[in-house]
């Protein structure tokens, strides 16, 4: 009788390193994490890139891709109820970068549900709420939205929140308005943040699709992140059961814990946006000929591309470190704020350089840069402007809060 040795399990398929990952930061991911990144990258190239320009041009959202993407196993990776393998904050950020590298709008669409909405439940929900909502959201069966910004309140949310919540027994009544709420026109659940009229503290509520008094109207004529369906929300005597109040949220400080994690995620989105623009610019400069040579051979073009790559490399380093600090438990508001401010500023310069080397053709969708150039403006602004994030850092430096 011949004995056979069981075959060794196949090693995870590690995707190629991106050319823009000049220092090889992808190697910090485990083989399992890199394999998952490879699945995400393949999905984005195969399913999203071919349709991104068309959906962006029509300002429509490919909602049909949410569930197929969720089946890759990266949605809900931060939570014990839904994580399919042990993973790091660097991995979760890298996934966001891969999404934005192909389409920043798609990254926002996914991130609003898997980041903002699921983080609100994961950090602020009770065990029962986490068990009820997180698994179906991770599978893509339910889509979430996050309602914090208001028509008259953006940077001053801590003090300026006007939406109110009044308790009557086991029921809360919400009244107010929200603005710029992504996914709100089709979301199955919207996390609404309101000020409790009894104690003047911020509370979070899970408002289910179809709840009477809740209305979401799409914001038209956007020129950035056009795929994302942002909405104006009105809340008129919306009744919410106490069971649908986030049980772990009792103040703005609790909400700030959610915002710190998602601000970190926007840094990765900004990174992906600049990488996508840079990659398109490199392709174009190798193909476009002037004076008998590809423009990639000229010194001024190479200088711009080298500057863009330097911005990308520095930004990857900052994103990686602030994500590692999240896993270590040492990340604070000022750390996430500095990353968001720095990376989005470098993004803005990089997409401009990328558009510049494409000349007049750079303003068309066909060249591959214009969409990133436009989308960068929204990414630069949301989750705290550069100015506000610098004031958070400045408070840490000096001990003085300049925005109070």
C-alpha positions in Angstrom: 0.0 0.0 0.0 1.3 3.4 -1.0 0.9 6.2 1.5 0.4 9.7 0.1 1.1 12.9 1.9 -1.8 15.4 2.0 -1.2 18.3 -0.3 -0.2 21.5 1.3 -3.0 24.1 1.2 -2.5 26.6 -1.7 -0.8 29.9 -0.7 -3.1 32.9 -0.9 -2.9 34.6 -4.3 -1.0 37.9 -3.6 -1.9 40.7 -6.1 0.8 42.6 -7.8 2.1 45.7 -6.2 0.7 48.9 -7.6 3.3 51.1 -9.4 2.1 54.0 -7.3 3.0 52.0 -4.2 6.6 53.1 -4.7 7.9 51.8 -1.3 5.9 48.6 -1.2 3.6 49.3 1.7 1.3 46.5 0.5 3.8 44.1 1.9 2.7 45.2 5.4 -0.6 43.3 4.8 -0.8 39.6 5.7 -1.1 37.1 2.8 -4.8 36.6 3.7 -5.4 40.3 3.6 -3.5 40.7 0.4 -5.6 38.0 -1.2 -8.7 39.8 -0.1 -7.3 43.0 -1.6 -6.8 41.1 -4.8 -10.4 40.1 -4.9 -11.5 43.8 -4.4 -9.1 45.0 -7.0 -10.3 42.5 -9.6 -14.0 43.4 -8.8 -13.3 47.1 -9.2 -11.5 46.6 -12.5 -14.0 44.1 -13.9 -17.3 45.5 -12.7 -16.9 49.1 -11.8 -14.3 50.7 -14.1 -16.1 49.9 -17.4 -19.3 51.7 -16.2 -17.9 54.4 -13.8 -17.7 57.2 -16.4 -21.2 56.5 -17.7 -22.9 56.4 -14.3 -20.9 59.5 -13.2 -22.0 61.4 -16.3 -25.7 60.4 -15.8 -25.4 61.0 -12.0 -26.9 57.6 -11.3 -25.7 55.0 -8.7 -25.0 51.4 -9.6 -26.9 50.1 -6.6 -27.0 46.6 -8.2 -23.3 46.2 -7.4 -23.6 46.7 -3.7 -24.5 43.1 -2.8 -22.0 41.5 -5.2 -19.3 43.6 -3.7 -20.4 42.7 -0.2 -20.0 39.1 -1.0 -16.3 39.6 -1.4 -16.1 39.7 2.4 -14.7 43.1 3.1 -17.8 44.9 4.3 -18.1 44.8 8.0 -14.5 43.6 8.5 -14.1 45.6 11.6 -16.7 43.9 13.7 -16.6 40.5 15.4 -20.1 39.7 14.2 -19.2 40.0 10.6 -15.4 39.8 10.1 -14.6 36.8 7.9 -10.9 36.6 8.9 -8.6 38.4 11.3 -7.7 41.7 9.8 -6.1 45.1 10.6 -7.2 48.7 10.2 -4.4 49.0 7.6 -6.2 46.3 5.5 -9.6 48.0 5.9 -8.1 51.3 4.8 -6.3 49.7 1.9 -9.7 48.3 0.7 -11.1 51.9 0.7 -8.0 53.0 -1.3 -8.6 50.3 -3.9 -12.2 51.4 -4.3 -11.4 55.1 -4.7 -8.5 54.3 -7.0 -11.1 53.2 -9.6 -14.0 55.4 -8.5 -14.2 57.7 -5.5 -18.0 57.8 -5.9 -18.3 54.1 -5.5 -16.0 54.3 -2.5 -18.3 56.8 -0.9 -21.4 54.7 -1.8 -19.9 51.7 -0.1 -18.3 53.6 2.7 -21.4 55.4 3.8 -23.0 52.1 4.6 -20.1 49.9 5.6 -18.2 52.8 7.3 -20.4 55.5 8.7 -23.7 53.5 9.3 -22.1 50.2 10.4 -19.6 52.1 12.6 -22.4 53.9 14.3 -24.0 50.6 15.1 -20.8 48.8 15.9 -19.5 51.5 18.3 -22.8 52.8 19.6 -25.3 49.9 19.4 -26.2 47.4 22.0 -25.3 43.7 21.6 -28.8 43.1 20.4 -28.7 46.0 17.9 -25.3 44.8 16.6 -26.6 41.3 16.1 -29.8 42.5 14.4 -28.2 45.0 11.9 -24.6 44.2 11.3 -24.8 40.8 9.6 -27.4 41.7 7.0 -25.6 44.9 6.3 -22.3 43.0 5.8 -24.0 40.6 3.4 -25.3 43.5 1.4 -28.9 42.7 2.2 -29.4 46.1 3.8 -27.9 49.5 2.8 -27.3 52.1 5.4 -27.0 55.9 5.5 -25.7 58.4 8.0 -27.6 61.6 8.8 -25.5 64.2 10.7 -24.9 67.3 8.6 -27.8 69.8 8.5 -28.7 72.8 6.2 -27.3 75.2 8.8 -24.9 73.0 10.6 -21.7 71.5 9.3 -18.5 72.2 11.2 -20.3 73.3 14.3 -22.3 70.1 14.8 -21.3 69.7 18.4 -23.1 72.9 19.4 -25.2 73.7 16.4 -27.3 70.5 15.9 -30.9 71.6 15.4 -32.7 68.3 14.8 -34.5 67.4 18.0 -35.5 64.2 19.7 -38.2 64.2 22.4 -39.1 61.1 24.4 -42.6 60.1 25.2 -42.5 56.8 27.2 -40.9 54.2 24.9 -41.2 56.4 21.8 -39.0 59.2 20.5 -40.3 62.0 18.2 -37.7 63.4 15.8 -38.1 66.8 14.0 -35.6 68.6 11.9 -33.7 68.5 8.6 -30.5 67.0 7.3 -28.4 67.8 4.1 -25.8 66.0 2.0 -26.9 62.6 3.2 -25.4 59.9 0.9 -27.6 56.8 0.1 -30.6 58.4 1.8 -32.9 58.1 -1.1 -32.7 54.3 -1.2 -31.2 53.2 2.2 -32.9 50.6 4.3 -31.8 52.3 7.5 -30.6 55.9 8.1 -28.7 56.7 11.3 -30.1 60.1 12.4 -28.3 62.2 15.0 -30.5 64.5 17.1 -30.3 66.6 20.2 -32.3 65.3 23.2 -34.7 68.0 24.3 -34.5 66.7 27.9 -30.7 66.8 28.5 -29.4 68.7 25.4 -27.1 65.7 24.5 -26.7 64.1 21.1 -28.4 60.8 20.6 -28.4 58.4 17.6 -31.5 56.8 16.1 -32.1 54.0 13.5 -34.7 55.2 11.1 -36.1 52.5 8.9 -37.1 52.9 5.3 -40.7 53.9 4.9 -41.1 55.4 8.4 -43.9 58.0 8.3 -42.7 61.6 8.4 -39.3 60.8 6.9 -38.6 62.3 3.4 -35.4 62.2 1.4 -35.1 64.3 -1.8 -32.1 63.9 -4.1 -29.8 66.9 -4.4 -29.4 67.7 -8.1 -26.8 69.5 -10.2 -23.8 68.2 -8.3 -20.4 68.4 -10.1 -18.5 66.1 -7.7 -19.1 62.5 -6.7 -22.0 62.5 -9.1 -22.7 58.8 -8.6 -23.4 59.3 -4.9 -27.1 60.0 -4.3 -26.9 62.8 -1.7 -30.2 64.0 -0.3 -32.0 66.6 1.7 -33.9 64.9 4.6 -36.9 66.3 6.4 -38.2 64.8 9.7 -41.7 65.7 10.7 -42.9 64.1 13.9 -41.0 60.9 13.0 -41.7 58.3 15.7 -38.9 56.0 16.7 -39.1 53.2 19.3 -36.6 53.3 22.2 -35.4 49.9 20.9 -34.1 51.8 17.8 -32.1 54.3 19.7 -28.4 53.5 19.7 -28.0 52.5 23.3 -24.3 53.3 23.6 -24.6 57.0 22.4 -25.3 59.5 25.2 -23.3 62.5 24.1 -21.4 64.2 21.3 -18.2 62.6 22.7 -19.7 59.2 21.8 -20.5 60.4 18.3 -16.9 61.8 18.0 -15.6 58.2 18.4 -17.5 57.3 15.3 -16.2 60.3 13.4 -12.6 59.7 14.3 -12.7 56.2 12.7 -14.5 57.4 9.6 -12.2 60.4 9.2 -9.3 58.0 9.1 -11.2 56.2 6.3 -11.5 59.4 4.2 -7.8 59.8 4.3 -7.5 56.4 2.5 -10.2 57.5 0.0 -8.2 60.6 -0.7 -5.2 58.5 -1.3 -7.0 56.2 -3.7 -8.4 59.3 -5.6 -4.9 60.7 -6.2 -3.5 57.3 -7.2 -6.3 56.9 -9.8 -5.6 60.3 -11.3 -1.9 59.7 -11.3 -2.2 56.3 -13.0 -4.4 57.8 -15.7 -1.9 60.6 -16.2 1.0 58.2 -16.5 -0.9 56.2 -19.2 -1.8 59.3 -21.1 1.7 60.8 -21.1 3.2 57.6 -22.5 0.7 57.6 -25.3 0.4 61.3 -26.2 3.1 62.5 -28.7 4.2 66.1 -29.2 7.2 67.3 -31.2 7.8 63.7 -32.3 8.1 62.1 -28.9 5.8 60.9 -26.1 5.3 63.7 -23.7 6.4 61.4 -20.9 10.0 61.9 -22.2 10.0 65.6 -21.4 11.5 67.0 -18.2 8.6 69.2 -17.2 6.2 66.3 -17.4 8.5 64.0 -15.5 8.8 66.7 -12.7 5.1 66.8 -12.3 4.7 63.0 -12.2 7.6 62.7 -9.7 5.9 65.4 -7.5 2.6 63.5 -7.7 4.3 60.2 -6.7 6.0 61.9 -3.8 2.6 63.1 -2.5 1.2 59.6 -2.9 4.1 58.0 -1.1 4.1 60.4 1.9 0.3 60.0 2.1 0.5 56.2 2.2 2.9 56.4 5.0 0.7 58.7 7.0 -2.4 56.6 6.3 -0.7 53.4 7.3 0.7 54.8 10.6 -2.6 56.3 11.7 -4.4 53.0 11.0 -1.8 51.1 13.0 -2.4 53.5 15.9 -6.1 52.7 15.6 -5.3 49.0 16.2 -2.9 49.9 19.0 -5.6 52.0 20.7 -3.4 55.1 20.6 -5.1 57.0 17.9 -6.7 60.3 19.0 -8.8 62.9 17.3 -5.8 65.0 16.4 -4.1 62.0 14.7 -7.0 61.3 12.4 -7.5 65.0 11.8 -3.9 65.6 10.7 -4.0 62.6 8.3 -7.3 63.8 6.8 -6.0 67.4 6.4 -2.6 66.5 5.0 -3.7 63.7 2.6 -6.6 65.6 1.1 -4.4 68.6 0.6 -1.8 66.4 -1.2 -4.7 64.8 -3.2 -5.8 68.2 -4.4 -2.4 69.1 -5.7 -1.9 65.6 -7.2 -5.1 65.5 -9.2 -4.3 69.1 -10.5 -0.9 68.0 -11.6 -2.4 64.9 -13.2 -4.9 67.0 -15.1 -2.2 69.5 -16.1 0.0 67.0 -17.9 -3.0 65.9 -19.9 -3.4 69.4 -21.4 -6.8 70.3 -22.8 -7.7 66.6 -23.2 -7.5 66.4 -19.4 -11.0 67.9 -19.0 -12.8 65.1 -20.7 -13.9 61.9 -19.1 -12.2 59.9 -21.9 -8.7 60.8 -20.7 -9.5 59.3 -17.3 -8.4 62.2 -15.1 -11.3 64.6 -15.0 -13.6 62.5 -12.8 -10.9 62.2 -10.1 -10.2 66.0 -10.4 -13.9 66.8 -9.8 -14.5 64.2 -7.1 -11.4 65.3 -5.2 -13.3 68.6 -4.3 -15.9 66.7 -2.3 -13.4 64.4 -0.6 -11.4 67.5 0.4 -14.4 68.9 2.1 -16.3 66.2 3.9 -15.5 64.6 7.3 -14.2 68.0 8.3 -12.6 70.7 6.1 -8.8 71.2 6.1 -9.3 74.3 8.3 -11.3 72.6 10.9 -9.0 69.6 11.1 -6.0 71.8 11.5 -7.8 73.5 14.4 -8.2 70.1 16.1 -4.5 69.6 15.6 -3.8 73.1 16.7 -5.7 72.5 19.9 -3.6 69.5 20.6 -0.4 71.5 20.0 -1.3 74.6 22.1 -3.9 73.5 24.5 -6.2 76.3 23.2 -9.4 75.6 21.3 -9.6 78.3 18.6 -13.1 77.3 17.4 -15.0 77.8 20.6 
